[in-house]
Amino acid sequence: MRRQEKKSPTMKDVAKLAGVSISTVSHVINKTRYVEKETRERVYEAIKTLGYRPNILASSLRKKITNTIGLIISNITNLFYPEVVRGVEDYLTKFNYNLILCNSDEDVEKEKNYIEVLFSRRVDGLIITPSKSSETRENLDLFREKNIPIVLVDRKIEGLDEDVVLVDNVKGTYDAINYLISLGHKRIGIITGPLDTTTGYERLEGYLKALEDNNIKKDNNLIYEGDFKEKGGYEGTSYLLNLKNPPTAIFSSNNLMVLGSLKRITEIGVKIPSDLSLISFDDMEWFPYFSPPLTAVYQPAYELGETAVKLLFERLKRGRKKKKEVILPTKLVIRESCAPPKKI
């Protein structure tokens, strides 16, 4: 004899047990209206007792929303980005939204594939750190044609009419280079990120502006275009220190590249800061424990993620149309990796 399946509890069952209306149960579950604390607790207790599970798919189909946001970051191995992700996720959780996280690894083809996957999953909005300006702009048309909100985080795409949240890359780098100049450095090398990204060229812009404001002539030999990965920092440092007239200080444009810089510096026996001063853009929690502790430009990664979701929700929940650009401040954290240049 076939065993009869136990019927799943319904919202009506929850309402009956809690002694409230079905609409009140719905408001408690979806957080669509204020409900008194005592009533909420009765509803939650009834849900727990009955083992009720809301039919999220059916609700999504009715409302044409999925309560899901897509997030594409450019490099999961860069520990700056997990803090961005945490800022996004913590804020989404407050509103019962889910997150689908994708890692493009600075690869525009992977990024294109993830954009298509997230579109097919019917996410309500997209937050993205673009890998390449021109190619990413074209790939995002899939979302833009359907008016699905997009927020660019950490990097922007020139000419793209979408919300963006950034840090002040120009001023952050400017402050770091100015600090080195105040110590007496004039030959300052920079390892940039890819110059087809805003983080790459804006940090270079801050470097050049600091030189200009201090009447130091630009030397193209002191500029090395890296890849925002450890390999770029290693190769850039090797190139700069092999110059006939090498720099007395190096600015590495992110935390991964500065690890590559440190690896090469250690290999060749250069001492920091007596032989060479070193600064990183990105301040990581372990930098104070390096020997010597590393001077760095702090950027508010968690706030970047949180602000990106707030901008997205302004579009989703309030219907805002006008583009917003938010620029968050940076801060130079001075430790012990810089000193006046060695006198020859």
Summary of the structure (lengths in Angstrom):
residues: 344
radius of gyration: 25.4
end to end distance: 95.8
largest distance: 95.8
contacts: 1147
relative contact order: 0.12
helix: 46%
strand: 15%
